[in-house]
């Protein structure tokens, strides 16, 4: 691992324990739309933009494209269901991870496939002093979401360092793939029900069981 100068950090399942709410909202919306998709399957699509997820499911299960208007309507419905779920709690241990990253001199950039404004609005108040103004990449800032490397390449650019000097923090296989394709060192944290083997197959450099375990490793191994 090269000297880490930038930390590119996912939001759902990393900053917040929000994936249960997202998967429930996705399942409710897609079931109403006539799709038969198990709720836990949506954990595998975390990191993709919402519109990309809808298009993928239409093509896979119906062999057809979905109009942009219908895509917007469905994603708005999903977002409404997520809001009904309530405010997700902060992920235990993440505050320590972010504190250590800052103490070690890493520039932190949020890189999320989400456009869920209710969460984005909370980030700076929940994690004060971590993300500077403009240090966020969301679904609205990219043409290609994860697993494409574009989000993490943009994050590295914002941090002002090369991708090879960046550490990516992810909780989903597609995000791991995106980080590796960007050339970063990728740490996966299994905060959801996705089996560890999925992160191994995605190419994660390190895999941790929770954020507390990850924080302890960072404190011991990250060079200032």
N, C-alpha and C positions, 0 to 999 in steps of 0.2 A: 504494500500500500504506500503510495506516494504521500508526501506531506499534504494534509487536508486543509485547504483554504476556504472552501465553500461547502455548505451543508444544504442540500436540496430536499425539502421535507414535504411529504404527502400530508393531507389533512384528515380525511375520513379514515378512522381506524388507527390513526397515529396521534393527531392532536386531540381528537374526540372519539369517544366510544359510540360512534354514530351509525356504523354499518347495520346493526339490527333494525334501526329505523328506516334506513335506505332500502334494505332488502324487502322489508314489509311493504313499503310504499311502491316499490317496483312490482312486487307480486300482486298487490291489489289492483294496480292500474292495468297491468298486462292481462290479468285474469278477466277483468271487465271487458277488455278489448278482444277477448276470445282466444287467448293463448294459454296453453297448458305448460307452464314453466315452473319447476319447483322453486320455492323461495330461496333456498341456499345456493341455487345456481347463480343468483345475482352477485354473490360474493366474488365469483370468478371474473365478472365484468367490471369490477371496481377499478377505476382509473380511466376507463373509456369515457368519452363525453356521452351525455345522455342521448343526444341525437344519434350518435354512432351505435349505441346499444340498441335503440329502437330499430334502426335500419338493418342491423345485423339479424335481429330476431325475425323481422319481416321476410328478409331474403331466405333465411334458413328454414323457417317454419311454413311460410306461405309462397315461397318462390317468386316474390314480387317486391317491387320497390314501394316505399311509402312517400306520399307527397310531403313537401316541406311544411305546409300548413297543418297536416295531420300530425306530423312529427312534433311541431310546436305545441299543438293541443294536448297530445298525450304526455309530453314532458311537463307541461304546466299542471296536469292532473297529478302526475307523480310528485311534483314539488309540493302541491297542496296536501297530499296525504302525508308527506314527510313532516310538514309543519304541524299537522294534527298530532303527530306522535309526541311532540313536546321537545324541550331543549335537551339535547344529548349531553351527558356528563363529560368532563375532561378525562382523557385517558390516563389512568394511574401511572405515575412514573415519568410521564412525558416532560413535565416541568423540569425535572432533574436532567433529563437528556438535553433539553435546550439550554439550560444553564451551563452545563459542561461544555457544550459546543461553543457557546459564546466565550466562556473563560479560556478556552483553548485557541481563540482567535478566529473561528470560522464565521464567515458571512452567511447568514441564514436567509434562504429564499423559500417561500411556500410554493409548491408545485402540485396543483390538484386538477383532476379531471372534472371536478364538480363546478357547478355554477350556482350552488345553493346559497343565495345571498344571506339568508338568516345566519348561516355559519360563518361566512366570510366576514360579516359585520362584527362578529364576536372575537375574531382572532387576536386583534391587537389589545383588546381589553383583558382577555383571558390570559394572554401570554405577553405582558408588557415588556417593551424594550428588546424584543427578539427580531421582529421583522420591520425593517425600515420602510419608509414610504416608497412605493413602487416595487417592493421586493415580493411580488406575488405573480404567479402564472396560473390562470384559471382556464376553464373551458372556452371562455370568450376571447382568449389571447392566442389561440392556436388554430391552425387549419387541420392538423392531424393530431388526435389525442393518443394517449398510451394505447397500445404498445409501441407506437412510433416514437423515435427519440426526440422529436421536436420539443415537447414540453421541457425536458431536462436540458436540452441544448440552450433553450431560451433562459432557463433558470441559471445555468452557468454563465451565460452572457451578462445577465443582470448582476450576478455576484462579482463579475469582473475577473474571473479565473478560468483556466482551462478545465474542460470536463474531467480530465485525468486527475485533477487536484480537488475533485468534488466527491463528497460522500452523499449517497442517496439513502433516504430512510423511507421504506415502503412496507405495506402490509398486504399487497396483492401481487400475484404472479405477473399480470400485465404491466404493472409498474416496474417490477424487477426487470422485465425484458426491456422496457423503455430505457431504464437507467443504464443497463449494460450496453445497449446499442449506442447510447450517447458517449460511452467510454468512461463512466464513473465507477467508483467502488460502491457496491450496493449492499446495504444491510437490510434484511427482511425481519420483521417482527410478527410473529404469528398471533395476532390479537383477535382473530376470528376463527371459524371452523375449517378453514382451508388446510388440508394435510401438508405437513412439512415437505413431503416428496414433491409437491407442486412447485415449491420455491427452489428446491434443488434442481428440478428440470428447467426452471426459468433462468437458472444461472446465478442465483444470489451468492455473493462472496462470503457473507456471514448470515446465520439465521439464529434468532433469539426467541425465547418463549414468551417474553413480556418486556415492557419498557424498563422495568427496574433492572432486569438482567442486562439489557442493552446499555443502560446508564453506567452500570458498574464496569462493563467492558470498555466503554469510551473513556471513563476516568483513568483507567489503568493503561490504555494503549494509545490514545490519541496524543500526538506530540504537539505542544504549543508552537 
